[in-house]
């Protein structure tokens, strides 16, 4: 059988967490709304005559994401109408960006290689459709709370070389969105959605395959990894039979552990994009872009490099502790305080990650350091105190000593319990065991 390699690009959508929607003043909080259809107005309900006004914060955040991903920024840009019919799109078109997205030509470094970013554009989300059965009747319900929520789309080049790489890219992207504090990325609710375009080619071939399968509606990184891995195998079988895999959209069924066909594309879709006449084009100055660039926070890669050089934090602990912004800021404070007190920040990172101390994000640095110091105390327990207590326990339990010496080694457990009770604190059991054996075997 031929050896194949993966050719995979990704399209990720994320809802921005601005206070208001993309083109109207309605509240942007679809996941916490107490009722459907309460954050609505004529604009986001798609009523004729409703005039959209672009949300400047959403534009600024999209460009900041572009800067964080090393993108070039279009100084002239505009919104387009993408025309198609679907019940969750009341206007009959979605406001999006076509030929002049805000950001293009960027890259994101992951531990498995560089991923080139083709473009980042800003658009509006659609309403949410729900199919239900009410009183025995099948109905479709529409909730417009989500209609016109700002939505960014980040498109990569086909640079993802393995299923694990696709997952690593998704996680790295989410980490940056969270560091910028512009999106919650709640995958379960659909606040972040993953799509992968998957095809394979014989190893050594340079041309892109003449087909691609779109994996859609994937709501976890783990499912993404599994679905891409499944497709690699499935497509290899089709190619080995001398066929070309069908160009289609597929979903992931986690119960069956396989992808399934959702929609076969007959023709390339024609959305008849054209510039939205209700929204003026946008112009930015270099000064404006530079000012936004200066406002970027310290991003994950820079943070991890600083932790390594200032505090010698092991990369695997840094990875866990920098997963989101809150955790990163929390760990940073702890490391700084620990270094001030001449403690070893990496030992504390180890204790937190491996749950040797009970610490959760938000606990004060003092509290975490105190817990760590306490833990250290148990480990370097005063040997004099320990041998004194061991001697006491041995003297008080002559019968048990006799049993131990006669070969009944299980008695050691009893001795250990006695010593720990007398010590009255959490101790390193290995230390106690060693001290006991030293006395009992002498
Ligand atoms: Zn509205």
Boltz pocket constraint, residues with backbone or C-beta under 6 A from the ligand:
constraints:
  - pocket:
      binder: B
      contacts: [[A, 21], [A, 24], [A, 25], [A, 26], [A, 39], [A, 40], [A, 41], [A, 42], [A, 43], [A, 44], [A, 45], [A, 147]]
      max_distance: 6.0
